[in-house]
Amino acid sequence: MILNKRPEVDRFLARPTEGVRAALIYGRDRGGVRERADALTLKVTDKPDDPFNVALMTDGDLDEGRLEGELTALSMTGGRRLVRLKIGEGRAAAERTAGEALAAHIEGKLNPGCFFLIEAGALDKSSPLRKAAEAAKTAAVCIPVYEDDTGDVARMVREALGAERLGLNPEALDLFVARLPRERGVARQEIERLALYLGPGSGHTATAEDLVDFLGVEPDASLSEAAADAFGGRAAPAQAGLRRARAEGEGGPAAVRALGMYLFRLRRALVLTKNGAGAQEAAKAAGVFWKQEREFLRQLRAWKLSDLDALQPEVLDADKACKTTGYPDGLIAERLAMQIAGRARRLGL
């Protein structure tokens, strides 16, 4: 049984479905995988560190018969037994062993009172482990973890800061989210660091100006700056910015996402002005950082909704190509930026 929609995943993690005795959680974002596995662990057992009821294993522990032995063992102190297995990237033998054990557990051949929780990295469709979990109808769930989109990251920031009685205004939230890494574990550390900087429990709602010292000077390699250069018709600076961003660890999907986000801001501002809003008011409502407002307004006068609508499919195609074709995603993002810059030049920018 596959759970890949956020609401159904959240419901399951909050209250695991009765009858489910195994879960596979996998994805490239190991922080996101671990976070979901930790949440599920606390629902399965109230003593996650109990060595008598909880077996913690890695792919290095899969000696012959040991995994099935742990899944067959009965609880020594009462309560539900948990076997939690972590598998690293590219461990085909471990995936095969875990897949066989999972299939046996699903069929009820081992201890049905034991919960089998598996964490893994990216698994392709041919993985025997993934196949076993996806084929299960009721006894197991398969939860793929995808990279958080901008809305997910913004929600995580608001919730985490809200718990500390802190907040960010729209401009500050946009700035902070744009600078966060997409690996969830690292992102949470950055949010915790920001909370300490702002003062936990202070009730403060920070502005973009408040974050200048915390974030430091916006780097030249910023993806948001590269996107602004592309939509402003500056091909060379846009390309250079994307390459610097790549050197700092930002991949092609993140670059395409930044270009798409910038397109969305332009589109939103154009819709607002079409409905009677002033240009500056529209820019602010679209989440434009105050330092970028002048350039954004210049671009707003040149781009039309029809231009952006024609460009949207190219952004979607580039995003898909980054994730599926196997071509260098950095070059895919650069090509998209060059196409956007070329169109901007033809519009007079």
C-alpha positions as CSV (number, residue, x, y, z in Angstrom):
1,M,0.0,0.0,0.0
2,I,1.6,3.3,-1.1
3,L,1.1,6.5,0.7
4,N,2.4,9.5,-1.2
5,K,0.1,12.4,-0.5
6,R,1.0,14.6,2.4
7,P,-2.4,14.4,4.2
8,E,-2.6,10.6,4.1
9,V,1.0,10.3,5.3
10,D,0.5,12.7,8.1
11,R,-2.7,10.8,9.2
12,F,-0.8,7.5,9.2
13,L,2.2,8.8,11.1
14,A,-0.2,10.3,13.7
15,R,-2.3,7.2,14.0
16,P,-0.9,4.0,12.3
17,T,-3.7,2.0,10.6
18,E,-4.7,-1.1,12.6
19,G,-3.4,-4.2,11.0
20,V,-0.3,-2.6,9.4
21,R,2.8,-4.4,10.8
22,A,5.5,-3.0,8.5
23,A,6.5,0.3,6.9
24,L,9.1,1.2,4.3
25,I,10.1,4.9,4.3
26,Y,12.6,5.8,1.6
27,G,14.0,8.8,-0.4
28,R,17.0,10.9,-1.2
29,D,16.3,13.3,1.7
30,R,17.6,11.1,4.5
31,G,16.7,13.8,7.0
32,G,13.0,13.6,5.9
33,V,13.1,9.8,6.0
34,R,14.5,9.8,9.5
35,E,12.1,12.4,10.7
36,R,9.1,10.4,9.5
37,A,10.6,7.2,10.9
38,D,11.2,8.8,14.3
39,A,7.5,10.0,14.4
40,L,6.3,6.5,13.5
41,T,8.6,4.9,16.1
42,L,7.0,6.9,18.9
43,K,3.5,5.7,17.8
44,V,4.6,2.1,17.7
45,T,6.4,2.0,21.1
46,D,6.5,4.3,24.0
47,K,10.0,3.1,24.9
48,P,12.1,3.5,21.7
49,D,15.4,2.9,23.6
50,D,14.2,-0.3,25.3
51,P,16.7,-3.0,24.2
52,F,14.3,-5.8,25.1
53,N,11.5,-4.6,22.9
54,V,13.3,-2.6,20.2
55,A,16.0,-4.0,17.8
56,L,18.0,-1.3,16.0
57,M,19.8,-2.6,13.0
58,T,21.8,-1.4,10.0
59,D,22.6,-3.1,6.7
60,G,25.9,-4.2,8.3
61,D,24.0,-6.3,10.8
62,L,22.3,-8.5,8.3
63,D,24.1,-11.7,9.0
64,E,22.4,-14.9,7.8
65,G,19.1,-15.4,9.5
66,R,19.6,-12.5,12.0
67,L,16.9,-10.2,10.6
68,E,14.2,-12.9,10.5
69,G,15.3,-14.0,14.0
70,E,14.6,-10.5,15.3
71,L,11.3,-10.4,13.5
72,T,10.3,-13.8,15.0
73,A,11.3,-12.9,18.6
74,L,8.5,-12.2,21.1
75,S,8.3,-9.2,23.3
76,M,10.1,-9.9,26.6
77,T,8.4,-7.2,28.7
78,G,5.0,-6.9,27.0
79,G,3.9,-4.3,24.5
80,R,4.6,-4.2,20.8
81,R,8.0,-5.3,19.6
82,L,9.8,-3.0,17.0
83,V,12.5,-3.9,14.6
84,R,14.0,-0.8,12.9
85,L,16.4,-1.3,10.0
86,K,18.4,1.4,8.3
87,I,19.8,0.7,4.8
88,G,22.4,2.9,3.1
89,E,22.5,3.9,-0.6
90,G,23.3,1.3,-3.2
91,R,23.2,-1.7,-0.9
92,A,21.6,-4.2,-3.3
93,A,22.3,-7.3,-1.1
94,A,20.8,-5.6,2.0
95,E,17.7,-4.5,0.0
96,R,17.2,-8.1,-1.3
97,T,17.6,-9.6,2.3
98,A,15.2,-6.9,3.7
99,G,12.7,-7.5,0.9
100,E,12.6,-11.2,1.5
101,A,12.1,-10.7,5.2
102,L,9.4,-8.1,4.6
103,A,7.5,-10.4,2.2
104,A,7.6,-13.1,4.8
105,H,6.4,-10.8,7.5
106,I,3.6,-9.5,5.3
107,E,2.5,-13.1,4.8
108,G,2.3,-13.7,8.5
109,K,5.2,-16.2,8.6
110,L,7.0,-14.3,11.4
111,N,5.8,-12.7,14.6
112,P,2.7,-10.7,13.6
113,G,2.9,-8.7,16.8
114,C,6.2,-7.2,15.7
115,F,6.4,-3.9,13.7
116,F,9.1,-3.9,11.0
117,L,10.2,-0.3,10.2
118,I,12.7,0.1,7.3
119,E,14.5,3.4,6.4
120,A,16.3,3.5,3.0
121,G,17.7,6.0,0.5
122,A,16.5,6.4,-3.0
123,L,15.0,3.1,-4.4
124,D,14.3,2.5,-8.0
125,K,11.2,0.6,-9.2
126,S,13.2,-2.7,-9.6
127,S,14.2,-2.7,-5.9
128,P,12.9,-6.0,-4.4
129,L,12.4,-4.1,-1.1
130,R,10.2,-1.5,-2.7
131,K,8.3,-4.1,-4.7
132,A,7.5,-6.1,-1.6
133,A,6.2,-3.0,0.2
134,E,4.2,-1.7,-2.7
135,A,2.5,-5.0,-3.3
136,A,1.2,-5.3,0.2
137,K,-2.5,-4.5,0.4
138,T,-3.1,-4.0,4.1
139,A,-0.2,-5.4,6.2
140,A,2.5,-2.9,5.1
141,V,2.8,0.7,3.8
142,C,5.3,2.2,1.5
143,I,6.1,5.9,2.0
144,P,8.3,7.7,-0.5
145,V,9.9,10.9,0.7
146,Y,10.2,13.6,-2.0
147,E,12.3,16.7,-1.7
148,D,10.2,19.4,0.1
149,D,8.8,22.1,-2.2
150,T,8.8,25.7,-1.3
151,G,5.4,25.6,0.3
152,D,6.4,22.6,2.5
153,V,9.6,24.4,3.6
154,A,7.7,27.6,4.4
155,R,5.1,25.7,6.4
156,M,7.9,23.9,8.4
157,V,9.5,27.3,9.2
158,R,6.2,28.9,10.3
159,E,5.3,25.9,12.5
160,A,8.7,25.6,14.1
161,L,9.0,29.3,14.8
162,G,5.4,29.5,15.9
163,A,6.2,26.9,18.6
164,E,8.8,29.3,20.0
165,R,6.3,32.3,19.8
166,L,8.3,33.8,16.9
167,G,7.4,34.7,13.3
168,L,8.6,36.1,10.0
169,N,6.8,38.7,7.9
170,P,6.2,37.7,4.2
171,E,9.4,39.3,2.9
172,A,11.5,37.7,5.6
173,L,9.9,34.3,5.2
174,D,10.6,34.4,1.4
175,L,14.2,35.4,2.0
176,F,14.8,32.8,4.6
177,V,13.2,29.9,2.7
178,A,15.1,30.8,-0.4
179,R,18.4,30.4,1.6
180,L,17.5,27.1,3.3
181,P,19.0,23.8,2.1
182,R,16.5,21.2,0.9
183,E,17.8,18.4,3.2
184,R,15.2,18.5,6.0
185,G,17.6,17.6,8.8
186,V,19.9,20.5,7.9
187,A,17.0,22.8,7.3
188,R,15.6,22.2,10.8
189,Q,19.0,23.0,12.3
190,E,19.0,26.3,10.5
191,I,15.5,27.1,11.8
192,E,16.6,26.3,15.3
193,R,19.6,28.5,14.9
194,L,17.3,31.3,13.7
195,A,15.0,30.9,16.7
196,L,18.0,31.3,19.0
197,Y,19.0,34.4,17.1
198,L,15.6,36.0,17.4
199,G,15.0,35.0,21.0
200,P,12.8,32.0,21.9
201,G,9.5,33.1,23.5
202,S,10.0,36.8,22.7
203,G,6.9,37.0,20.4
204,H,9.0,38.9,17.8
205,T,8.0,38.9,14.2
206,A,11.1,39.5,12.2
207,T,11.4,41.6,9.0
208,A,13.8,41.0,6.1
209,E,16.1,43.8,7.5
210,D,16.2,41.8,10.8
211,L,17.7,38.9,9.0
212,V,20.6,40.7,7.3
213,D,23.1,40.1,10.1
214,F,21.9,36.5,10.5
215,L,22.1,35.5,6.9
216,G,25.0,37.7,6.0
217,V,25.4,39.4,2.6
218,E,23.3,37.7,-0.1
219,P,25.9,35.7,-2.0
220,D,26.5,36.4,-5.7
221,A,25.7,32.7,-6.3
222,S,22.1,33.2,-4.9
223,L,19.6,31.4,-7.1
224,S,17.1,34.2,-6.6
225,E,19.6,36.7,-8.0
226,A,20.4,34.3,-10.9
227,A,16.7,34.1,-11.7
228,A,16.3,37.9,-11.6
229,D,19.2,38.2,-14.0
230,A,17.6,35.7,-16.4
231,F,14.2,37.4,-16.4
232,G,16.0,40.7,-16.7
233,G,17.7,39.6,-20.0
234,R,21.2,39.3,-18.5
235,A,22.3,35.9,-19.8
236,A,26.0,36.0,-18.7
237,P,25.4,37.0,-15.1
238,A,22.5,34.5,-14.8
239,Q,24.7,31.7,-16.1
240,A,27.6,32.7,-13.8
241,G,25.2,32.9,-10.9
242,L,23.9,29.4,-11.5
243,R,27.4,28.0,-11.8
244,R,28.5,29.6,-8.5
245,A,25.3,28.3,-6.9
246,R,26.1,24.8,-8.2
247,A,29.6,25.1,-6.7
248,E,28.0,25.9,-3.4
249,G,25.9,22.7,-3.5
250,E,22.7,23.9,-5.2
251,G,21.7,21.4,-7.9
252,G,19.8,21.8,-11.1
253,P,16.3,21.1,-9.6
254,A,16.8,23.9,-7.1
255,A,17.9,26.2,-9.9
256,V,14.8,25.4,-12.0
257,R,12.6,25.8,-9.0
258,A,14.1,29.3,-8.4
259,L,13.3,30.3,-12.0
260,G,9.8,28.9,-11.7
261,M,9.3,30.8,-8.4
262,Y,10.4,34.0,-10.0
263,L,8.0,33.4,-13.0
264,F,5.2,32.9,-10.5
265,R,6.0,36.2,-8.8
266,L,6.0,38.1,-12.1
267,R,2.7,36.4,-13.0
268,R,1.1,37.2,-9.7
269,A,2.1,40.8,-9.9
270,L,0.8,41.2,-13.4
271,V,-2.5,39.7,-12.4
272,L,-2.8,42.2,-9.5
273,T,-1.9,45.2,-11.7
274,K,-4.4,44.0,-14.3
275,N,-7.0,44.0,-11.5
276,G,-6.2,47.6,-10.5
277,A,-3.4,47.3,-8.1
278,G,-0.4,49.7,-8.3
279,A,2.9,48.2,-9.5
280,Q,4.7,48.6,-6.1
281,E,1.7,47.2,-4.2
282,A,1.7,44.2,-6.6
283,A,5.4,43.6,-6.2
284,K,5.1,43.6,-2.4
285,A,2.1,41.3,-2.5
286,A,4.1,38.9,-4.8
287,G,6.8,38.6,-2.1
288,V,9.5,40.7,-3.8
289,F,12.4,41.6,-1.4
290,W,12.8,45.3,-1.0
291,K,16.3,45.4,-2.4
292,Q,15.0,43.8,-5.7
293,E,12.0,45.9,-6.1
294,R,13.4,48.4,-8.6
295,E,14.7,45.7,-11.0
296,F,11.4,43.7,-10.6
297,L,9.3,46.8,-11.5
298,R,11.5,47.3,-14.6
299,Q,10.8,43.7,-15.7
300,L,7.1,44.0,-14.8
301,R,6.8,46.7,-17.4
302,A,8.2,44.4,-20.2
303,W,6.7,41.0,-19.5
304,K,3.1,40.1,-20.3
305,L,0.9,37.3,-19.0
306,S,0.9,35.7,-22.5
307,D,4.7,35.7,-22.4
308,L,4.8,33.9,-19.0
309,D,2.1,31.5,-20.0
310,A,4.1,30.5,-23.0
311,L,7.2,30.0,-20.9
312,Q,5.6,27.9,-18.1
313,P,5.7,24.6,-20.1
314,E,9.4,25.0,-20.6
315,V,10.0,25.4,-16.9
316,L,7.9,22.3,-16.2
317,D,9.8,20.3,-18.9
318,A,13.1,21.4,-17.5
319,D,12.1,20.3,-14.0
320,K,11.0,16.9,-15.3
321,A,14.2,16.6,-17.3
322,C,16.3,17.3,-14.3
323,K,14.7,14.4,-12.4
324,T,14.2,11.8,-15.1
325,T,16.5,12.0,-18.1
326,G,19.9,11.5,-16.5
327,Y,21.4,14.5,-18.3
328,P,23.5,16.9,-16.1
329,D,20.8,18.8,-14.3
330,G,23.0,21.9,-14.0
331,L,23.2,22.2,-17.8
332,I,19.5,21.8,-18.1
333,A,19.0,24.7,-15.7
334,E,21.5,26.8,-17.5
335,R,19.8,26.2,-20.8
336,L,16.4,27.2,-19.3
337,A,18.0,30.4,-17.9
338,M,19.5,31.2,-21.3
339,Q,16.1,30.7,-23.0
340,I,14.4,33.0,-20.5
341,A,17.2,35.7,-20.9
342,G,16.8,35.5,-24.7
343,R,13.1,36.1,-24.5
344,A,13.6,39.0,-22.0
345,R,16.1,40.6,-24.5
346,R,13.5,40.3,-27.2
347,L,11.1,42.1,-25.0
348,G,13.5,45.0,-24.7
349,L,15.1,44.2,-21.3
